[in-house]
């Protein structure tokens, strides 16, 4: 014979469901910046090649500027 559903329901432990508390002291970026590009942030923009295209400059930094152009 089986026990009652009410008794079974009361005997189960309750689980609290909710969102995690955000820690304002830990900051995480939404994406990873390549280290080569991160090193150029503090420097002057003279490393940017004015004669090259934007895609070639981004490729030298290791960043994809146009996602349909993965082969470049």
OpenMM code with the backbone's topology and positions (N, CA, C; nanometers):
from openmm import Vec3, app, unit

residues = "UNK UNK UNK UNK UNK UNK UNK UNK UNK UNK UNK UNK UNK UNK UNK UNK UNK UNK UNK UNK UNK UNK UNK UNK UNK UNK UNK UNK UNK UNK UNK UNK UNK UNK UNK UNK UNK UNK UNK UNK UNK UNK UNK UNK UNK UNK UNK UNK UNK UNK UNK UNK UNK UNK UNK UNK UNK UNK UNK UNK UNK UNK UNK UNK UNK UNK UNK UNK UNK UNK UNK UNK".split()
positions = [
    Vec3(0.0839, -0.1175, 0.0000),
    Vec3(0.0000, 0.0000, 0.0000),
    Vec3(0.0888, 0.1244, 0.0000),
    Vec3(0.0403, 0.2217, -0.0644),
    Vec3(0.1169, 0.3458, -0.0761),
    Vec3(0.0705, 0.4477, 0.0261),
    Vec3(0.1610, 0.5376, 0.0645),
    Vec3(0.1259, 0.6451, 0.1569),
    Vec3(0.0528, 0.7572, 0.0831),
    Vec3(0.0050, 0.8516, 0.1596),
    Vec3(-0.0699, 0.9608, 0.0976),
    Vec3(0.0256, 1.0590, 0.0294),
    Vec3(-0.0233, 1.1225, -0.0739),
    Vec3(0.0564, 1.2211, -0.1469),
    Vec3(0.0871, 1.3425, -0.0595),
    Vec3(-0.0074, 1.3794, 0.0274),
    Vec3(0.0119, 1.4956, 0.1139),
    Vec3(0.1290, 1.4721, 0.2091),
    Vec3(0.1360, 1.3528, 0.2665),
    Vec3(0.2443, 1.3202, 0.3589),
    Vec3(0.3784, 1.3147, 0.2845),
    Vec3(0.3769, 1.2596, 0.1645),
    Vec3(0.4982, 1.2517, 0.0833),
    Vec3(0.5478, 1.3920, 0.0461),
    Vec3(0.4551, 1.4794, 0.0116),
    Vec3(0.4894, 1.6158, -0.0276),
    Vec3(0.5492, 1.6937, 0.0899),
    Vec3(0.4961, 1.6740, 0.2101),
    Vec3(0.5457, 1.7447, 0.3280),
    Vec3(0.6825, 1.6931, 0.3715),
    Vec3(0.7116, 1.5667, 0.3439),
    Vec3(0.8378, 1.5091, 0.3898),
    Vec3(0.9564, 1.5508, 0.3016),
    Vec3(0.9283, 1.5950, 0.1798),
    Vec3(1.0368, 1.6354, 0.0896),
    Vec3(1.0947, 1.7693, 0.1339),
    Vec3(1.2246, 1.7827, 0.1181),
    Vec3(1.2883, 1.9094, 0.1546),
    Vec3(1.2557, 2.0153, 0.0503),
    Vec3(1.2430, 2.1370, 0.0974),
    Vec3(1.2105, 2.2473, 0.0073),
    Vec3(1.3395, 2.3065, -0.0487),
    Vec3(1.3330, 2.3436, -0.1730),
    Vec3(1.4474, 2.4033, -0.2404),
    Vec3(1.4118, 2.5465, -0.2758),
    Vec3(1.5006, 2.6375, -0.2407),
    Vec3(1.4760, 2.7773, -0.2719),
    Vec3(1.5338, 2.8070, -0.4098),
    Vec3(1.4510, 2.8591, -0.4977),
    Vec3(1.4930, 2.8879, -0.6340),
    Vec3(1.4976, 3.0390, -0.6518),
    Vec3(1.6056, 3.0866, -0.7029),
    Vec3(1.6185, 3.2298, -0.7273),
    Vec3(1.7477, 3.2589, -0.7997),
    Vec3(1.7665, 3.3844, -0.8344),
    Vec3(1.8877, 3.4234, -0.9037),
    Vec3(2.0025, 3.4371, -0.8044),
    Vec3(2.1221, 3.4167, -0.8565),
    Vec3(2.2407, 3.4300, -0.7734),
    Vec3(2.2636, 3.5763, -0.7379),
    Vec3(2.3198, 3.5985, -0.6221),
    Vec3(2.3523, 3.7346, -0.5822),
    Vec3(2.4763, 3.7798, -0.6586),
    Vec3(2.4680, 3.8988, -0.7112),
    Vec3(2.5806, 3.9516, -0.7872),
    Vec3(2.6816, 4.0148, -0.6926),
    Vec3(2.8066, 3.9870, -0.7181),
    Vec3(2.9143, 4.0439, -0.6384),
    Vec3(2.9658, 4.1683, -0.7112),
    Vec3(2.9433, 4.2875, -0.6566),
    Vec3(2.9867, 4.4083, -0.7277),
    Vec3(3.1381, 4.4256, -0.7306),
    Vec3(3.2110, 4.3498, -0.6495),
    Vec3(3.3558, 4.3650, -0.6439),
    Vec3(3.4279, 4.2805, -0.7485),
    Vec3(3.3606, 4.1821, -0.8067),
    Vec3(3.4245, 4.1012, -0.9098),
    Vec3(3.3656, 4.1400, -1.0445),
    Vec3(3.4511, 4.1868, -1.1342),
    Vec3(3.4081, 4.2337, -1.2652),
    Vec3(3.4630, 4.1395, -1.3708),
    Vec3(3.3763, 4.0853, -1.4537),
    Vec3(3.4180, 3.9956, -1.5605),
    Vec3(3.3719, 4.0537, -1.6932),
    Vec3(3.4606, 4.0520, -1.7912),
    Vec3(3.4247, 4.0999, -1.9235),
    Vec3(3.3308, 4.0016, -1.9912),
    Vec3(3.2475, 4.0522, -2.0804),
    Vec3(3.1549, 3.9664, -2.1522),
    Vec3(3.2258, 3.8894, -2.2633),
    Vec3(3.3449, 3.9334, -2.3015),
    Vec3(3.4194, 3.8667, -2.4071),
    Vec3(3.5676, 3.8733, -2.3735),
    Vec3(3.6459, 3.7930, -2.4419),
    Vec3(3.7902, 3.7908, -2.4199),
    Vec3(3.8586, 3.8797, -2.5229),
    Vec3(3.9388, 3.9734, -2.4779),
    Vec3(4.0153, 4.0602, -2.5666),
    Vec3(4.1508, 3.9943, -2.5889),
    Vec3(4.1927, 3.9808, -2.7156),
    Vec3(4.3233, 3.9197, -2.7415),
    Vec3(4.4351, 3.9995, -2.6745),
    Vec3(4.5375, 3.9312, -2.6228),
    Vec3(4.6443, 4.0011, -2.5499),
    Vec3(4.7190, 4.1023, -2.6358),
    Vec3(4.7325, 4.0740, -2.7667),
    Vec3(4.8033, 4.1673, -2.8540),
    Vec3(4.7250, 4.2979, -2.8660),
    Vec3(4.5931, 4.2887, -2.8778),
    Vec3(4.5095, 4.4084, -2.8857),
    Vec3(4.5072, 4.4816, -2.7521),
    Vec3(4.5075, 4.4057, -2.6426),
    Vec3(4.5078, 4.4659, -2.5095),
    Vec3(4.6369, 4.5450, -2.4854),
    Vec3(4.7481, 4.4989, -2.5453),
    Vec3(4.8745, 4.5694, -2.5269),
    Vec3(4.8770, 4.7019, -2.6019),
    Vec3(4.7967, 4.7153, -2.7087),
    Vec3(4.7941, 4.8390, -2.7863),
    Vec3(4.7023, 4.9448, -2.7268),
    Vec3(4.6210, 4.9096, -2.6312),
    Vec3(4.5247, 5.0042, -2.5751),
    Vec3(4.5953, 5.1202, -2.5062),
    Vec3(4.7014, 5.0940, -2.4337),
    Vec3(4.7704, 5.1990, -2.3605),
    Vec3(4.8646, 5.2813, -2.4468),
    Vec3(4.8940, 5.2350, -2.5689),
    Vec3(4.9902, 5.3037, -2.6536),
    Vec3(4.9198, 5.4004, -2.7482),
    Vec3(5.0006, 5.4783, -2.8190),
    Vec3(4.9436, 5.5715, -2.9168),
    Vec3(4.8962, 5.4943, -3.0399),
    Vec3(4.8052, 5.5520, -3.1196),
    Vec3(4.7492, 5.4788, -3.2342),
    Vec3(4.8419, 5.4735, -3.3548),
    Vec3(4.9736, 5.4985, -3.3372),
    Vec3(5.0654, 5.4962, -3.4506),
    Vec3(5.0882, 5.3540, -3.5027),
    Vec3(5.0509, 5.2523, -3.4264),
    Vec3(5.0674, 5.1141, -3.4713),
    Vec3(4.9640, 5.0758, -3.5762),
    Vec3(4.8607, 5.1567, -3.5902),
    Vec3(4.7571, 5.1320, -3.6892),
    Vec3(4.8133, 5.1679, -3.8259),
    Vec3(4.8072, 5.0750, -3.9210),
    Vec3(4.8598, 5.0979, -4.0548),
    Vec3(4.7547, 5.1720, -4.1366),
    Vec3(4.7832, 5.2984, -4.1724),
    Vec3(4.6860, 5.3797, -4.2460),
    Vec3(4.6693, 5.3342, -4.3902),
    Vec3(4.7711, 5.2711, -4.4467),
    Vec3(4.7629, 5.2289, -4.5864),
    Vec3(4.6909, 5.0955, -4.6015),
    Vec3(4.6867, 5.0178, -4.4977),
    Vec3(4.6198, 4.8873, -4.5030),
    Vec3(4.4702, 4.9046, -4.4790),
    Vec3(4.3951, 4.8019, -4.5155),
    Vec3(4.2502, 4.8072, -4.4936),
    Vec3(4.2194, 4.7802, -4.3458),
    Vec3(4.0961, 4.8091, -4.3098),
    Vec3(4.0531, 4.7860, -4.1718),
    Vec3(4.0607, 4.6373, -4.1394),
    Vec3(4.0209, 4.5546, -4.2354),
    Vec3(4.0225, 4.4092, -4.2135),
    Vec3(4.1654, 4.3609, -4.1901),
    Vec3(4.2611, 4.4147, -4.2660),
    Vec3(4.4006, 4.3737, -4.2478),
    Vec3(4.4554, 4.4209, -4.1130),
    Vec3(4.4171, 4.5420, -4.0715),
    Vec3(4.4615, 4.5909, -3.9403),
    Vec3(4.4038, 4.5063, -3.8281),
    Vec3(4.2752, 4.4757, -3.8365),
    Vec3(4.2129, 4.3927, -3.7334),
    Vec3(4.2731, 4.2527, -3.7326),
    Vec3(4.3054, 4.2016, -3.8528),
    Vec3(4.3651, 4.0685, -3.8609),
    Vec3(4.5023, 4.0673, -3.7930),
    Vec3(4.5779, 4.1762, -3.8057),
    Vec3(4.7092, 4.1820, -3.7409),
    Vec3(4.6955, 4.1859, -3.5885),
    Vec3(4.5819, 4.2383, -3.5389),
    Vec3(4.5563, 4.2379, -3.3949),
    Vec3(4.4989, 4.1055, -3.3472),
    Vec3(4.4492, 4.0222, -3.4397),
    Vec3(4.3878, 3.8953, -3.4022),
    Vec3(4.2394, 3.9071, -3.3767),
    Vec3(4.1740, 4.0062, -3.4402),
    Vec3(4.0311, 4.0296, -3.4211),
    Vec3(3.9610, 4.0143, -3.5548),
    Vec3(3.8432, 3.9527, -3.5540),
    Vec3(3.7628, 3.9409, -3.6754),
    Vec3(3.6679, 4.0593, -3.6799),
    Vec3(3.6756, 4.1379, -3.7878),
    Vec3(3.5886, 4.2545, -3.7989),
    Vec3(3.4615, 4.2217, -3.8758),
    Vec3(3.4672, 4.1216, -3.9622),
    Vec3(3.3532, 4.0869, -4.0462),
    Vec3(3.3378, 3.9355, -4.0381),
    Vec3(3.2373, 3.8891, -3.9677),
    Vec3(3.2267, 3.7466, -3.9348),
    Vec3(3.2053, 3.6580, -4.0566),
    Vec3(3.1528, 3.7111, -4.1668),
    Vec3(3.1337, 3.6304, -4.2871),
    Vec3(3.2649, 3.6119, -4.3623),
    Vec3(3.3660, 3.6837, -4.3219),
    Vec3(3.4954, 3.6824, -4.3893),
    Vec3(3.5985, 3.6057, -4.3084),
    Vec3(3.5652, 3.4867, -4.2612),
    Vec3(3.6541, 3.4125, -4.1719),
    Vec3(3.7830, 3.3677, -4.2398),
    Vec3(3.7805, 3.3545, -4.3734),
    Vec3(3.8983, 3.3067, -4.4440),
    Vec3(4.0057, 3.4115, -4.4626),
    Vec3(3.9798, 3.5350, -4.4296),
    Vec3(4.0762, 3.6426, -4.4538),
    Vec3(4.1854, 3.6396, -4.3506),
] * unit.nanometer
topology = app.Topology()
chain = topology.addChain("A")
for resn in residues:
    res = topology.addResidue(resn, chain)
    for name in ("N", "CA", "C"):
        topology.addAtom(name, app.Element.getBySymbol(name[0]), res)
